[in-house]
Amino acid sequence: MVQGERAFYDAIVNQKLDSLKLLLRHNYDLDMPCKLDYDGSGGKAPVRVAVDRDLADIQRLLARLGYVLALPGGPPTTNPEMTMGHTL
C-alpha cells in the first residue's frame, strides 16, 4: 500500500475537509487511487469515492482543483455550484 492513501480515503469518507486540505497542501497525488481493490490492484480515485458516496463538499473541493467525474456518454457536469467551496 502506498503511504498516505488510507489517510486520504478516511478523510474523504469522514468529510474531514481540514485534513484533506492539509494533504493537498503537501502535494497528495490526486491521480493515485485512494482506495485499492481487495487484491491490492487498481482502485478508486478520490473523485470517484466522493461521487459514489454523494459527498458534495468533497466534490466541490476536488472540482476547484480541476477534478470532476465525466459521466458515461456525456460531458462532465457543468453545475455552477461545483466550483464554489472552501479555499485551500
C-alpha positions as CSV (number, residue, x, y, z in Angstrom):
1,M,0.0,0.0,0.0
2,V,1.3,3.5,-0.8
3,Q,1.9,5.6,2.2
4,G,-0.9,8.1,2.9
5,E,-3.6,6.6,0.7
6,R,-5.6,5.3,3.7
7,A,-5.5,8.7,5.4
8,F,-6.8,10.4,2.3
9,Y,-9.6,7.8,1.9
10,D,-10.6,8.2,5.5
11,A,-10.6,12.0,5.2
12,I,-12.9,11.8,2.3
13,V,-15.4,9.3,3.7
14,N,-15.4,11.1,7.1
15,Q,-15.7,14.5,5.4
16,K,-12.6,16.0,7.1
17,L,-12.1,19.0,4.9
18,D,-9.2,20.3,7.0
19,S,-7.4,17.0,6.8
20,L,-7.9,16.9,3.0
21,K,-6.7,20.5,2.6
22,L,-3.6,19.6,4.6
23,L,-2.8,16.6,2.5
24,L,-3.4,18.6,-0.7
25,R,-1.0,21.3,0.5
26,H,1.6,18.6,0.8
27,N,1.1,17.6,-2.8
28,Y,-1.0,14.5,-2.4
29,D,-1.3,12.9,-5.9
30,L,-5.0,13.0,-6.8
31,D,-4.4,10.6,-9.7
32,M,-3.3,7.9,-7.3
33,P,-6.2,5.6,-6.1
34,C,-7.1,6.3,-2.5
35,K,-8.9,3.0,-2.1
36,L,-7.3,-0.1,-3.6
37,D,-9.2,-3.2,-4.7
38,Y,-9.1,-6.2,-2.4
39,D,-6.2,-7.8,-4.3
40,G,-4.2,-4.6,-4.0
41,S,-4.5,-3.6,-7.7
42,G,-6.5,-0.9,-9.4
43,G,-8.7,1.1,-7.1
44,K,-10.8,4.2,-6.9
45,A,-9.7,7.8,-7.5
46,P,-10.6,10.3,-4.8
47,V,-13.2,12.0,-7.1
48,R,-14.9,8.6,-7.7
49,V,-15.2,7.9,-4.0
50,A,-16.7,11.4,-3.4
51,V,-19.2,10.9,-6.2
52,D,-20.1,7.3,-5.2
53,R,-20.8,8.5,-1.6
54,D,-22.6,11.7,-2.7
55,L,-20.2,13.9,-0.7
56,A,-21.0,17.4,-2.1
57,D,-18.4,19.3,-0.1
58,I,-15.6,17.0,-1.1
59,Q,-16.8,17.1,-4.8
60,R,-16.7,20.9,-4.7
61,L,-13.2,20.9,-3.2
62,L,-11.9,18.5,-5.8
63,A,-13.7,20.4,-8.6
64,R,-11.9,23.6,-7.6
65,L,-8.7,21.7,-8.3
66,G,-9.9,20.5,-11.7
67,Y,-11.0,17.0,-10.7
68,V,-14.5,16.3,-11.9
69,L,-16.1,13.0,-12.9
70,A,-17.1,12.6,-16.6
71,L,-20.4,10.8,-16.9
72,P,-20.5,7.9,-19.4
73,G,-21.9,9.0,-22.7
74,G,-21.8,12.7,-21.9
75,P,-19.6,15.7,-21.0
76,P,-18.6,16.4,-17.4
77,T,-21.3,18.2,-15.4
78,T,-21.1,21.9,-15.5
79,N,-23.1,22.6,-12.4
80,P,-22.0,26.1,-11.2
81,E,-22.3,25.0,-7.6
82,M,-19.5,22.5,-8.2
83,T,-17.0,25.5,-8.4
84,M,-17.9,27.0,-5.1
85,G,-16.5,25.8,-1.8
86,H,-13.8,26.3,0.8
87,T,-10.5,27.8,-0.1
88,L,-7.2,26.0,0.4
